[in-house]
Amino acid sequence: MSKKKDGGSGGHLGITLATTGGVFVLRKVLAAAWTKITGKEPPTDLTDPRVTLVEALVWAVTTAVIIEMARFGIVRAARRKEVTAAPEPESH
């Protein structure tokens, strides 16, 4: 298996770890914000009869959009850092 010139598999591992850590922290922040705004825990247990469809949909859409935007930003920032840190190829 050949490694790419853009940092090989080590770059992918770093991006994966950064994304995983960032999303973990962001989900905690979103849950705390939801609790503060609504006064209730986030509707993650869909078997709970107190969870309404609207509540579940708002939570799902909100977290999905924010987390995907964050993932996009983390990956782009990491890629940009890899590209700027890579040595310039020699031209003959």
PDB file of N, CA, C and O in Angstrom, chain B, residues numbered from 101:
ATOM      1  N   MET B 101       0.851  -1.174   0.000  1.00  0.00           N
ATOM      2  CA  MET B 101       0.000   0.000   0.000  1.00  0.00           C
ATOM      3  C   MET B 101       0.893   1.232   0.000  1.00  0.00           C
ATOM      4  O   MET B 101       1.817   1.327   0.808  1.00  0.00           O
ATOM      5  N   SER B 102       0.633   2.157  -0.878  1.00  0.00           N
ATOM      6  CA  SER B 102       1.478   3.347  -0.962  1.00  0.00           C
ATOM      7  C   SER B 102       0.887   4.478  -0.131  1.00  0.00           C
ATOM      8  O   SER B 102      -0.325   4.587   0.051  1.00  0.00           O
ATOM      9  N   LYS B 103       1.785   5.306   0.359  1.00  0.00           N
ATOM     10  CA  LYS B 103       1.356   6.469   1.140  1.00  0.00           C
ATOM     11  C   LYS B 103       1.251   7.664   0.219  1.00  0.00           C
ATOM     12  O   LYS B 103       2.019   7.805  -0.733  1.00  0.00           O
ATOM     13  N   LYS B 104       0.294   8.517   0.511  1.00  0.00           N
ATOM     14  CA  LYS B 104       0.120   9.728  -0.273  1.00  0.00           C
ATOM     15  C   LYS B 104       1.218  10.721   0.076  1.00  0.00           C
ATOM     16  O   LYS B 104       1.829  10.638   1.142  1.00  0.00           O
ATOM     17  N   LYS B 105       1.460  11.644  -0.817  1.00  0.00           N
ATOM     18  CA  LYS B 105       2.460  12.673  -0.572  1.00  0.00           C
ATOM     19  C   LYS B 105       1.972  13.739   0.393  1.00  0.00           C
ATOM     20  O   LYS B 105       2.757  14.585   0.820  1.00  0.00           O
ATOM     21  N   ASP B 106       0.682  13.718   0.749  1.00  0.00           N
ATOM     22  CA  ASP B 106       0.130  14.770   1.604  1.00  0.00           C
ATOM     23  C   ASP B 106       0.261  14.452   3.091  1.00  0.00           C
ATOM     24  O   ASP B 106      -0.512  14.983   3.888  1.00  0.00           O
ATOM     25  N   GLY B 107       1.182  13.629   3.483  1.00  0.00           N
ATOM     26  CA  GLY B 107       1.388  13.365   4.897  1.00  0.00           C
ATOM     27  C   GLY B 107       1.178  11.915   5.271  1.00  0.00           C
ATOM     28  O   GLY B 107       1.421  11.537   6.416  1.00  0.00           O
ATOM     29  N   GLY B 108       0.734  11.096   4.338  1.00  0.00           N
ATOM     30  CA  GLY B 108       0.573   9.683   4.621  1.00  0.00           C
ATOM     31  C   GLY B 108      -0.527   9.419   5.622  1.00  0.00           C
ATOM     32  O   GLY B 108      -1.389  10.263   5.864  1.00  0.00           O
ATOM     33  N   SER B 109      -0.481   8.235   6.198  1.00  0.00           N
ATOM     34  CA  SER B 109      -1.540   7.831   7.129  1.00  0.00           C
ATOM     35  C   SER B 109      -1.445   8.570   8.460  1.00  0.00           C
ATOM     36  O   SER B 109      -2.445   8.663   9.172  1.00  0.00           O
ATOM     37  N   GLY B 110      -0.291   9.092   8.815  1.00  0.00           N
ATOM     38  CA  GLY B 110      -0.155   9.840  10.064  1.00  0.00           C
ATOM     39  C   GLY B 110      -1.009  11.094  10.068  1.00  0.00           C
ATOM     40  O   GLY B 110      -1.546  11.481  11.106  1.00  0.00           O
ATOM     41  N   GLY B 111      -1.137  11.727   8.918  1.00  0.00           N
ATOM     42  CA  GLY B 111      -1.981  12.911   8.804  1.00  0.00           C
ATOM     43  C   GLY B 111      -3.442  12.579   8.988  1.00  0.00           C
ATOM     44  O   GLY B 111      -4.191  13.330   9.612  1.00  0.00           O
ATOM     45  N   HIS B 112      -3.839  11.447   8.440  1.00  0.00           N
ATOM     46  CA  HIS B 112      -5.238  11.019   8.577  1.00  0.00           C
ATOM     47  C   HIS B 112      -5.560  10.689  10.031  1.00  0.00           C
ATOM     48  O   HIS B 112      -6.652  10.999  10.508  1.00  0.00           O
ATOM     49  N   LEU B 113      -4.634  10.073  10.730  1.00  0.00           N
ATOM     50  CA  LEU B 113      -4.847   9.737  12.136  1.00  0.00           C
ATOM     51  C   LEU B 113      -4.989  11.005  12.965  1.00  0.00           C
ATOM     52  O   LEU B 113      -5.859  11.085  13.832  1.00  0.00           O
ATOM     53  N   GLY B 114      -4.150  11.989  12.708  1.00  0.00           N
ATOM     54  CA  GLY B 114      -4.237  13.258  13.441  1.00  0.00           C
ATOM     55  C   GLY B 114      -5.553  13.961  13.205  1.00  0.00           C
ATOM     56  O   GLY B 114      -6.148  14.508  14.134  1.00  0.00           O
ATOM     57  N   ILE B 115      -6.014  13.950  11.956  1.00  0.00           N
ATOM     58  CA  ILE B 115      -7.290  14.587  11.632  1.00  0.00           C
ATOM     59  C   ILE B 115      -8.430  13.841  12.319  1.00  0.00           C
ATOM     60  O   ILE B 115      -9.349  14.460  12.855  1.00  0.00           O
ATOM     61  N   THR B 116      -8.369  12.517  12.300  1.00  0.00           N
ATOM     62  CA  THR B 116      -9.405  11.710  12.949  1.00  0.00           C
ATOM     63  C   THR B 116      -9.456  11.984  14.445  1.00  0.00           C
ATOM     64  O   THR B 116     -10.536  12.147  15.013  1.00  0.00           O
ATOM     65  N   LEU B 117      -8.294  12.035  15.083  1.00  0.00           N
ATOM     66  CA  LEU B 117      -8.255  12.312  16.523  1.00  0.00           C
ATOM     67  C   LEU B 117      -8.757  13.718  16.836  1.00  0.00           C
ATOM     68  O   LEU B 117      -9.500  13.909  17.799  1.00  0.00           O
ATOM     69  N   ALA B 118      -8.365  14.689  16.042  1.00  0.00           N
ATOM     70  CA  ALA B 118      -8.814  16.066  16.268  1.00  0.00           C
ATOM     71  C   ALA B 118     -10.318  16.177  16.082  1.00  0.00           C
ATOM     72  O   ALA B 118     -10.998  16.845  16.861  1.00  0.00           O
ATOM     73  N   THR B 119     -10.833  15.526  15.056  1.00  0.00           N
ATOM     74  CA  THR B 119     -12.270  15.568  14.786  1.00  0.00           C
ATOM     75  C   THR B 119     -13.048  14.893  15.907  1.00  0.00           C
ATOM     76  O   THR B 119     -14.045  15.430  16.388  1.00  0.00           O
ATOM     77  N   THR B 120     -12.592  13.717  16.320  1.00  0.00           N
ATOM     78  CA  THR B 120     -13.270  12.982  17.385  1.00  0.00           C
ATOM     79  C   THR B 120     -13.289  13.783  18.680  1.00  0.00           C
ATOM     80  O   THR B 120     -14.330  13.889  19.328  1.00  0.00           O
ATOM     81  N   GLY B 121     -12.159  14.340  19.056  1.00  0.00           N
ATOM     82  CA  GLY B 121     -12.094  15.148  20.273  1.00  0.00           C
ATOM     83  C   GLY B 121     -12.953  16.389  20.186  1.00  0.00           C
ATOM     84  O   GLY B 121     -13.654  16.740  21.135  1.00  0.00           O
ATOM     85  N   GLY B 122     -12.899  17.054  19.039  1.00  0.00           N
ATOM     86  CA  GLY B 122     -13.694  18.265  18.858  1.00  0.00           C
ATOM     87  C   GLY B 122     -15.187  18.000  18.911  1.00  0.00           C
ATOM     88  O   GLY B 122     -15.939  18.756  19.525  1.00  0.00           O
ATOM     89  N   VAL B 123     -15.615  16.922  18.264  1.00  0.00           N
ATOM     90  CA  VAL B 123     -17.037  16.575  18.262  1.00  0.00           C
ATOM     91  C   VAL B 123     -17.499  16.162  19.656  1.00  0.00           C
ATOM     92  O   VAL B 123     -18.610  16.501  20.063  1.00  0.00           O
ATOM     93  N   PHE B 124     -16.665  15.439  20.386  1.00  0.00           N
ATOM     94  CA  PHE B 124     -17.010  15.028  21.750  1.00  0.00           C
ATOM     95  C   PHE B 124     -17.260  16.254  22.632  1.00  0.00           C
ATOM     96  O   PHE B 124     -18.268  16.333  23.335  1.00  0.00           O
ATOM     97  N   VAL B 125     -16.338  17.193  22.584  1.00  0.00           N
ATOM     98  CA  VAL B 125     -16.478  18.422  23.390  1.00  0.00           C
ATOM     99  C   VAL B 125     -17.685  19.226  22.926  1.00  0.00           C
ATOM    100  O   VAL B 125     -18.442  19.738  23.751  1.00  0.00           O
ATOM    101  N   LEU B 126     -17.870  19.341  21.625  1.00  0.00           N
ATOM    102  CA  LEU B 126     -18.983  20.115  21.087  1.00  0.00           C
ATOM    103  C   LEU B 126     -20.325  19.522  21.500  1.00  0.00           C
ATOM    104  O   LEU B 126     -21.250  20.268  21.822  1.00  0.00           O
ATOM    105  N   ARG B 127     -20.453  18.198  21.498  1.00  0.00           N
ATOM    106  CA  ARG B 127     -21.709  17.571  21.922  1.00  0.00           C
ATOM    107  C   ARG B 127     -22.007  17.887  23.385  1.00  0.00           C
ATOM    108  O   ARG B 127     -23.163  18.104  23.748  1.00  0.00           O
ATOM    109  N   LYS B 128     -20.972  17.914  24.229  1.00  0.00           N
ATOM    110  CA  LYS B 128     -21.160  18.273  25.639  1.00  0.00           C
ATOM    111  C   LYS B 128     -21.625  19.723  25.765  1.00  0.00           C
ATOM    112  O   LYS B 128     -22.510  20.028  26.565  1.00  0.00           O
ATOM    113  N   VAL B 129     -21.030  20.609  24.981  1.00  0.00           N
ATOM    114  CA  VAL B 129     -21.410  22.023  25.006  1.00  0.00           C
ATOM    115  C   VAL B 129     -22.850  22.189  24.514  1.00  0.00           C
ATOM    116  O   VAL B 129     -23.629  22.933  25.109  1.00  0.00           O
ATOM    117  N   LEU B 130     -23.199  21.498  23.430  1.00  0.00           N
ATOM    118  CA  LEU B 130     -24.561  21.586  22.909  1.00  0.00           C
ATOM    119  C   LEU B 130     -25.582  21.062  23.917  1.00  0.00           C
ATOM    120  O   LEU B 130     -26.656  21.644  24.072  1.00  0.00           O
ATOM    121  N   ALA B 131     -25.255  19.969  24.600  1.00  0.00           N
ATOM    122  CA  ALA B 131     -26.172  19.420  25.606  1.00  0.00           C
ATOM    123  C   ALA B 131     -26.352  20.409  26.757  1.00  0.00           C
ATOM    124  O   ALA B 131     -27.466  20.587  27.251  1.00  0.00           O
ATOM    125  N   ALA B 132     -25.266  21.052  27.185  1.00  0.00           N
ATOM    126  CA  ALA B 132     -25.362  22.032  28.268  1.00  0.00           C
ATOM    127  C   ALA B 132     -26.187  23.246  27.824  1.00  0.00           C
ATOM    128  O   ALA B 132     -26.988  23.772  28.597  1.00  0.00           O
ATOM    129  N   ALA B 133     -25.986  23.686  26.578  1.00  0.00           N
ATOM    130  CA  ALA B 133     -26.749  24.825  26.060  1.00  0.00           C
ATOM    131  C   ALA B 133     -28.230  24.466  25.954  1.00  0.00           C
ATOM    132  O   ALA B 133     -29.083  25.279  26.311  1.00  0.00           O
ATOM    133  N   TRP B 134     -28.548  23.275  25.476  1.00  0.00           N
ATOM    134  CA  TRP B 134     -29.934  22.831  25.365  1.00  0.00           C
ATOM    135  C   TRP B 134     -30.598  22.838  26.742  1.00  0.00           C
ATOM    136  O   TRP B 134     -31.716  23.326  26.901  1.00  0.00           O
ATOM    137  N   THR B 135     -29.891  22.287  27.734  1.00  0.00           N
ATOM    138  CA  THR B 135     -30.428  22.222  29.094  1.00  0.00           C
ATOM    139  C   THR B 135     -30.668  23.617  29.650  1.00  0.00           C
ATOM    140  O   THR B 135     -31.685  23.870  30.296  1.00  0.00           O
ATOM    141  N   LYS B 136     -29.726  24.521  29.397  1.00  0.00           N
ATOM    142  CA  LYS B 136     -29.878  25.886  29.908  1.00  0.00           C
ATOM    143  C   LYS B 136     -31.044  26.610  29.226  1.00  0.00           C
ATOM    144  O   LYS B 136     -31.800  27.327  29.881  1.00  0.00           O
ATOM    145  N   ILE B 137     -31.186  26.423  27.922  1.00  0.00           N
ATOM    146  CA  ILE B 137     -32.238  27.114  27.167  1.00  0.00           C
ATOM    147  C   ILE B 137     -33.620  26.536  27.455  1.00  0.00           C
ATOM    148  O   ILE B 137     -34.571  27.281  27.692  1.00  0.00           O
ATOM    149  N   THR B 138     -33.731  25.208  27.435  1.00  0.00           N
ATOM    150  CA  THR B 138     -35.051  24.576  27.566  1.00  0.00           C
ATOM    151  C   THR B 138     -35.402  24.194  28.993  1.00  0.00           C
ATOM    152  O   THR B 138     -36.575  24.013  29.318  1.00  0.00           O
ATOM    153  N   GLY B 139     -34.394  24.068  29.846  1.00  0.00           N
ATOM    154  CA  GLY B 139     -34.639  23.622  31.213  1.00  0.00           C
ATOM    155  C   GLY B 139     -34.802  22.111  31.329  1.00  0.00           C
ATOM    156  O   GLY B 139     -35.107  21.592  32.403  1.00  0.00           O
ATOM    157  N   LYS B 140     -34.594  21.396  30.191  1.00  0.00           N
ATOM    158  CA  LYS B 140     -34.702  19.935  30.179  1.00  0.00           C
ATOM    159  C   LYS B 140     -33.450  19.330  29.562  1.00  0.00           C
ATOM    160  O   LYS B 140     -32.708  19.997  28.841  1.00  0.00           O
ATOM    161  N   GLU B 141     -33.230  18.051  29.860  1.00  0.00           N
ATOM    162  CA  GLU B 141     -32.114  17.334  29.247  1.00  0.00           C
ATOM    163  C   GLU B 141     -32.387  17.171  27.746  1.00  0.00           C
ATOM    164  O   GLU B 141     -33.546  17.154  27.331  1.00  0.00           O
ATOM    165  N   PRO B 142     -31.342  17.053  26.939  1.00  0.00           N
ATOM    166  CA  PRO B 142     -31.555  16.835  25.502  1.00  0.00           C
ATOM    167  C   PRO B 142     -32.338  15.534  25.265  1.00  0.00           C
ATOM    168  O   PRO B 142     -32.168  14.563  26.002  1.00  0.00           O
ATOM    169  N   PRO B 143     -33.189  15.517  24.243  1.00  0.00           N
ATOM    170  CA  PRO B 143     -34.020  14.345  23.984  1.00  0.00           C
ATOM    171  C   PRO B 143     -33.254  13.229  23.277  1.00  0.00           C
ATOM    172  O   PRO B 143     -33.474  12.974  22.093  1.00  0.00           O
ATOM    173  N   THR B 144     -32.364  12.572  23.997  1.00  0.00           N
ATOM    174  CA  THR B 144     -31.578  11.494  23.403  1.00  0.00           C
ATOM    175  C   THR B 144     -32.213  10.128  23.612  1.00  0.00           C
ATOM    176  O   THR B 144     -31.909   9.190  22.875  1.00  0.00           O
ATOM    177  N   ASP B 145     -33.086   9.997  24.599  1.00  0.00           N
ATOM    178  CA  ASP B 145     -33.777   8.730  24.851  1.00  0.00           C
ATOM    179  C   ASP B 145     -35.145   8.786  24.182  1.00  0.00           C
ATOM    180  O   ASP B 145     -36.102   9.309  24.753  1.00  0.00           O
ATOM    181  N   LEU B 146     -35.231   8.251  22.988  1.00  0.00           N
ATOM    182  CA  LEU B 146     -36.466   8.344  22.217  1.00  0.00           C
ATOM    183  C   LEU B 146     -37.558   7.425  22.734  1.00  0.00           C
ATOM    184  O   LEU B 146     -38.699   7.513  22.280  1.00  0.00           O
ATOM    185  N   THR B 147     -37.237   6.546  23.671  1.00  0.00           N
ATOM    186  CA  THR B 147     -38.273   5.697  24.271  1.00  0.00           C
ATOM    187  C   THR B 147     -38.991   6.417  25.406  1.00  0.00           C
ATOM    188  O   THR B 147     -40.017   5.939  25.889  1.00  0.00           O
ATOM    189  N   ASP B 148     -38.469   7.551  25.832  1.00  0.00           N
ATOM    190  CA  ASP B 148     -39.089   8.337  26.901  1.00  0.00           C
ATOM    191  C   ASP B 148     -40.380   8.960  26.366  1.00  0.00           C
ATOM    192  O   ASP B 148     -40.332   9.708  25.390  1.00  0.00           O
ATOM    193  N   PRO B 149     -41.521   8.673  26.975  1.00  0.00           N
ATOM    194  CA  PRO B 149     -42.789   9.213  26.461  1.00  0.00           C
ATOM    195  C   PRO B 149     -42.907  10.736  26.582  1.00  0.00           C
ATOM    196  O   PRO B 149     -43.772  11.336  25.944  1.00  0.00           O
ATOM    197  N   ARG B 150     -42.063  11.360  27.380  1.00  0.00           N
ATOM    198  CA  ARG B 150     -42.112  12.822  27.531  1.00  0.00           C
ATOM    199  C   ARG B 150     -41.434  13.548  26.372  1.00  0.00           C
ATOM    200  O   ARG B 150     -41.603  14.759  26.222  1.00  0.00           O
ATOM    201  N   VAL B 151     -40.672  12.827  25.551  1.00  0.00           N
ATOM    202  CA  VAL B 151     -39.983  13.434  24.403  1.00  0.00           C
ATOM    203  C   VAL B 151     -40.971  13.556  23.256  1.00  0.00           C
ATOM    204  O   VAL B 151     -41.545  12.567  22.801  1.00  0.00           O
ATOM    205  N   THR B 152     -41.161  14.805  22.792  1.00  0.00           N
ATOM    206  CA  THR B 152     -42.077  15.033  21.671  1.00  0.00           C
ATOM    207  C   THR B 152     -41.322  14.917  20.345  1.00  0.00           C
ATOM    208  O   THR B 152     -40.096  15.012  20.297  1.00  0.00           O
ATOM    209  N   LEU B 153     -42.077  14.712  19.289  1.00  0.00           N
ATOM    210  CA  LEU B 153     -41.480  14.600  17.962  1.00  0.00           C
ATOM    211  C   LEU B 153     -40.773  15.905  17.584  1.00  0.00           C
ATOM    212  O   LEU B 153     -39.667  15.881  17.044  1.00  0.00           O
ATOM    213  N   VAL B 154     -41.401  17.020  17.864  1.00  0.00           N
ATOM    214  CA  VAL B 154     -40.799  18.326  17.533  1.00  0.00           C
ATOM    215  C   VAL B 154     -39.480  18.509  18.283  1.00  0.00           C
ATOM    216  O   VAL B 154     -38.486  18.947  17.702  1.00  0.00           O
ATOM    217  N   GLU B 155     -39.475  18.179  19.551  1.00  0.00           N
ATOM    218  CA  GLU B 155     -38.267  18.292  20.368  1.00  0.00           C
ATOM    219  C   GLU B 155     -37.141  17.423  19.801  1.00  0.00           C
ATOM    220  O   GLU B 155     -36.005  17.879  19.670  1.00  0.00           O
ATOM    221  N   ALA B 156     -37.456  16.194  19.472  1.00  0.00           N
ATOM    222  CA  ALA B 156     -36.459  15.274  18.931  1.00  0.00           C
ATOM    223  C   ALA B 156     -35.921  15.774  17.592  1.00  0.00           C
ATOM    224  O   ALA B 156     -34.718  15.701  17.341  1.00  0.00           O
ATOM    225  N   LEU B 157     -36.799  16.276  16.738  1.00  0.00           N
ATOM    226  CA  LEU B 157     -36.369  16.786  15.436  1.00  0.00           C
ATOM    227  C   LEU B 157     -35.501  18.032  15.565  1.00  0.00           C
ATOM    228  O   LEU B 157     -34.486  18.155  14.878  1.00  0.00           O
ATOM    229  N   VAL B 158     -35.891  18.948  16.433  1.00  0.00           N
ATOM    230  CA  VAL B 158     -35.090  20.165  16.629  1.00  0.00           C
ATOM    231  C   VAL B 158     -33.702  19.804  17.158  1.00  0.00           C
ATOM    232  O   VAL B 158     -32.699  20.349  16.697  1.00  0.00           O
ATOM    233  N   TRP B 159     -33.645  18.895  18.117  1.00  0.00           N
ATOM    234  CA  TRP B 159     -32.350  18.464  18.664  1.00  0.00           C
ATOM    235  C   TRP B 159     -31.509  17.802  17.571  1.00  0.00           C
ATOM    236  O   TRP B 159     -30.325  18.109  17.430  1.00  0.00           O
ATOM    237  N   ALA B 160     -32.108  16.905  16.804  1.00  0.00           N
ATOM    238  CA  ALA B 160     -31.372  16.178  15.769  1.00  0.00           C
ATOM    239  C   ALA B 160     -30.835  17.118  14.692  1.00  0.00           C
ATOM    240  O   ALA B 160     -29.666  17.026  14.315  1.00  0.00           O
ATOM    241  N   VAL B 161     -31.669  18.009  14.202  1.00  0.00           N
ATOM    242  CA  VAL B 161     -31.248  18.921  13.136  1.00  0.00           C
ATOM    243  C   VAL B 161     -30.194  19.900  13.655  1.00  0.00           C
ATOM    244  O   VAL B 161     -29.189  20.143  12.987  1.00  0.00           O
ATOM    245  N   THR B 162     -30.420  20.453  14.824  1.00  0.00           N
ATOM    246  CA  THR B 162     -29.479  21.414  15.397  1.00  0.00           C
ATOM    247  C   THR B 162     -28.106  20.789  15.611  1.00  0.00           C
ATOM    248  O   THR B 162     -27.094  21.348  15.187  1.00  0.00           O
ATOM    249  N   THR B 163     -28.068  19.641  16.262  1.00  0.00           N
ATOM    250  CA  THR B 163     -26.772  19.004  16.525  1.00  0.00           C
ATOM    251  C   THR B 163     -26.109  18.551  15.238  1.00  0.00           C
ATOM    252  O   THR B 163     -24.893  18.679  15.093  1.00  0.00           O
ATOM    253  N   ALA B 164     -26.887  18.024  14.300  1.00  0.00           N
ATOM    254  CA  ALA B 164     -26.295  17.554  13.043  1.00  0.00           C
ATOM    255  C   ALA B 164     -25.641  18.697  12.279  1.00  0.00           C
ATOM    256  O   ALA B 164     -24.514  18.562  11.803  1.00  0.00           O
ATOM    257  N   VAL B 165     -26.335  19.809  12.160  1.00  0.00           N
ATOM    258  CA  VAL B 165     -25.798  20.944  11.400  1.00  0.00           C
ATOM    259  C   VAL B 165     -24.557  21.512  12.086  1.00  0.00           C
ATOM    260  O   VAL B 165     -23.540  21.740  11.430  1.00  0.00           O
ATOM    261  N   ILE B 166     -24.627  21.739  13.373  1.00  0.00           N
ATOM    262  CA  ILE B 166     -23.493  22.338  14.086  1.00  0.00           C
ATOM    263  C   ILE B 166     -22.288  21.406  14.092  1.00  0.00           C
ATOM    264  O   ILE B 166     -21.161  21.852  13.880  1.00  0.00           O
ATOM    265  N   ILE B 167     -22.513  20.120  14.332  1.00  0.00           N
ATOM    266  CA  ILE B 167     -21.394  19.169  14.377  1.00  0.00           C
ATOM    267  C   ILE B 167     -20.765  18.998  12.998  1.00  0.00           C
ATOM    268  O   ILE B 167     -19.541  18.926  12.894  1.00  0.00           O
ATOM    269  N   GLU B 168     -21.560  18.932  11.950  1.00  0.00           N
ATOM    270  CA  GLU B 168     -20.992  18.806  10.607  1.00  0.00           C
ATOM    271  C   GLU B 168     -20.204  20.053  10.211  1.00  0.00           C
ATOM    272  O   GLU B 168     -19.165  19.946   9.559  1.00  0.00           O
ATOM    273  N   MET B 169     -20.687  21.225  10.595  1.00  0.00           N
ATOM    274  CA  MET B 169     -19.931  22.451  10.323  1.00  0.00           C
ATOM    275  C   MET B 169     -18.596  22.432  11.070  1.00  0.00           C
ATOM    276  O   MET B 169     -17.568  22.831  10.522  1.00  0.00           O
ATOM    277  N   ALA B 170     -18.615  21.974  12.303  1.00  0.00           N
ATOM    278  CA  ALA B 170     -17.386  21.896  13.092  1.00  0.00           C
ATOM    279  C   ALA B 170     -16.415  20.883  12.483  1.00  0.00           C
ATOM    280  O   ALA B 170     -15.220  21.158  12.375  1.00  0.00           O
ATOM    281  N   ARG B 171     -16.919  19.718  12.088  1.00  0.00           N
ATOM    282  CA  ARG B 171     -16.063  18.704  11.456  1.00  0.00           C
ATOM    283  C   ARG B 171     -15.423  19.260  10.199  1.00  0.00           C
ATOM    284  O   ARG B 171     -14.229  19.070   9.966  1.00  0.00           O
ATOM    285  N   PHE B 172     -16.210  19.943   9.392  1.00  0.00           N
ATOM    286  CA  PHE B 172     -15.697  20.549   8.166  1.00  0.00           C
ATOM    287  C   PHE B 172     -14.554  21.515   8.492  1.00  0.00           C
ATOM    288  O   PHE B 172     -13.500  21.482   7.858  1.00  0.00           O
ATOM    289  N   GLY B 173     -14.778  22.367   9.482  1.00  0.00           N
ATOM    290  CA  GLY B 173     -13.752  23.335   9.868  1.00  0.00           C
ATOM    291  C   GLY B 173     -12.496  22.685  10.404  1.00  0.00           C
ATOM    292  O   GLY B 173     -11.388  23.116  10.085  1.00  0.00           O
ATOM    293  N   ILE B 174     -12.656  21.641  11.222  1.00  0.00           N
ATOM    294  CA  ILE B 174     -11.496  20.948  11.787  1.00  0.00           C
ATOM    295  C   ILE B 174     -10.679  20.284  10.687  1.00  0.00           C
ATOM    296  O   ILE B 174      -9.454  20.407  10.661  1.00  0.00           O
ATOM    297  N   VAL B 175     -11.351  19.582   9.781  1.00  0.00           N
ATOM    298  CA  VAL B 175     -10.644  18.893   8.693  1.00  0.00           C
ATOM    299  C   VAL B 175      -9.947  19.894   7.791  1.00  0.00           C
ATOM    300  O   VAL B 175      -8.787  19.697   7.429  1.00  0.00           O
ATOM    301  N   ARG B 176     -10.635  20.962   7.422  1.00  0.00           N
ATOM    302  CA  ARG B 176     -10.020  21.969   6.557  1.00  0.00           C
ATOM    303  C   ARG B 176      -8.813  22.627   7.224  1.00  0.00           C
ATOM    304  O   ARG B 176      -7.784  22.840   6.583  1.00  0.00           O
ATOM    305  N   ALA B 177      -8.941  22.945   8.508  1.00  0.00           N
ATOM    306  CA  ALA B 177      -7.822  23.573   9.216  1.00  0.00           C
ATOM    307  C   ALA B 177      -6.632  22.623   9.310  1.00  0.00           C
ATOM    308  O   ALA B 177      -5.487  23.040   9.140  1.00  0.00           O
ATOM    309  N   ALA B 178      -6.902  21.356   9.580  1.00  0.00           N
ATOM    310  CA  ALA B 178      -5.824  20.373   9.674  1.00  0.00           C
ATOM    311  C   ALA B 178      -5.151  20.174   8.322  1.00  0.00           C
ATOM    312  O   ALA B 178      -3.925  20.089   8.248  1.00  0.00           O
ATOM    313  N   ARG B 179      -5.930  20.100   7.264  1.00  0.00           N
ATOM    314  CA  ARG B 179      -5.368  19.954   5.918  1.00  0.00           C
ATOM    315  C   ARG B 179      -4.521  21.173   5.541  1.00  0.00           C
ATOM    316  O   ARG B 179      -3.445  21.041   4.958  1.00  0.00           O
ATOM    317  N   ARG B 180      -5.023  22.346   5.881  1.00  0.00           N
ATOM    318  CA  ARG B 180      -4.284  23.567   5.577  1.00  0.00           C
ATOM    319  C   ARG B 180      -2.953  23.563   6.319  1.00  0.00           C
ATOM    320  O   ARG B 180      -1.929  23.973   5.773  1.00  0.00           O
ATOM    321  N   LYS B 181      -2.974  23.100   7.557  1.00  0.00           N
ATOM    322  CA  LYS B 181      -1.756  23.044   8.352  1.00  0.00           C
ATOM    323  C   LYS B 181      -0.771  22.034   7.766  1.00  0.00           C
ATOM    324  O   LYS B 181       0.435  22.282   7.740  1.00  0.00           O
ATOM    325  N   GLU B 182      -1.288  20.887   7.293  1.00  0.00           N
ATOM    326  CA  GLU B 182      -0.431  19.875   6.667  1.00  0.00           C
ATOM    327  C   GLU B 182       0.238  20.434   5.417  1.00  0.00           C
ATOM    328  O   GLU B 182       1.433  20.233   5.200  1.00  0.00           O
ATOM    329  N   VAL B 183      -0.529  21.126   4.611  1.00  0.00           N
ATOM    330  CA  VAL B 183      -0.011  21.653   3.354  1.00  0.00           C
ATOM    331  C   VAL B 183       1.049  22.709   3.619  1.00  0.00           C
ATOM    332  O   VAL B 183       2.077  22.724   2.941  1.00  0.00           O
ATOM    333  N   THR B 184       0.831  23.585   4.575  1.00  0.00           N
ATOM    334  CA  THR B 184       1.817  24.637   4.858  1.00  0.00           C
ATOM    335  C   THR B 184       3.044  24.077   5.554  1.00  0.00           C
ATOM    336  O   THR B 184       4.123  24.662   5.451  1.00  0.00           O
ATOM    337  N   ALA B 185       2.911  22.961   6.259  1.00  0.00           N
ATOM    338  CA  ALA B 185       4.041  22.367   6.966  1.00  0.00           C
ATOM    339  C   ALA B 185       4.868  21.459   6.062  1.00  0.00           C
ATOM    340  O   ALA B 185       6.018  21.158   6.381  1.00  0.00           O
ATOM    341  N   ALA B 186       4.309  21.023   4.954  1.00  0.00           N
ATOM    342  CA  ALA B 186       5.017  20.115   4.032  1.00  0.00           C
ATOM    343  C   ALA B 186       6.139  20.871   3.330  1.00  0.00           C
ATOM    344  O   ALA B 186       5.968  22.027   2.942  1.00  0.00           O
ATOM    345  N   PRO B 187       7.289  20.214   3.169  1.00  0.00           N
ATOM    346  CA  PRO B 187       8.387  20.872   2.469  1.00  0.00           C
ATOM    347  C   PRO B 187       8.054  21.045   0.993  1.00  0.00           C
ATOM    348  O   PRO B 187       7.376  20.212   0.392  1.00  0.00           O
ATOM    349  N   GLU B 188       8.537  22.130   0.429  1.00  0.00           N
ATOM    350  CA  GLU B 188       8.317  22.409  -0.986  1.00  0.00           C
ATOM    351  C   GLU B 188       9.114  21.402  -1.818  1.00  0.00           C
ATOM    352  O   GLU B 188      10.264  21.103  -1.494  1.00  0.00           O
ATOM    353  N   PRO B 189       8.511  20.880  -2.883  1.00  0.00           N
ATOM    354  CA  PRO B 189       9.251  19.969  -3.759  1.00  0.00           C
ATOM    355  C   PRO B 189      10.342  20.749  -4.515  1.00  0.00           C
ATOM    356  O   PRO B 189      10.158  21.905  -4.895  1.00  0.00           O
ATOM    357  N   GLU B 190      11.461  20.086  -4.712  1.00  0.00           N
ATOM    358  CA  GLU B 190      12.556  20.735  -5.426  1.00  0.00           C
ATOM    359  C   GLU B 190      12.245  20.769  -6.908  1.00  0.00           C
ATOM    360  O   GLU B 190      11.793  19.780  -7.485  1.00  0.00           O
ATOM    361  N   SER B 191      12.491  21.916  -7.518  1.00  0.00           N
ATOM    362  CA  SER B 191      12.304  22.009  -8.968  1.00  0.00           C
ATOM    363  C   SER B 191      13.670  22.044  -9.635  1.00  0.00           C
ATOM    364  O   SER B 191      14.607  22.660  -9.127  1.00  0.00           O
ATOM    365  N   HIS B 192      13.770  21.393 -10.752  1.00  0.00           N
ATOM    366  CA  HIS B 192      15.052  21.306 -11.454  1.00  0.00           C
ATOM    367  C   HIS B 192      15.077  22.194 -12.643  1.00  0.00           C
ATOM    368  O   HIS B 192      16.081  22.247 -13.353  1.00  0.00           O
TER     369      HIS B 192
END
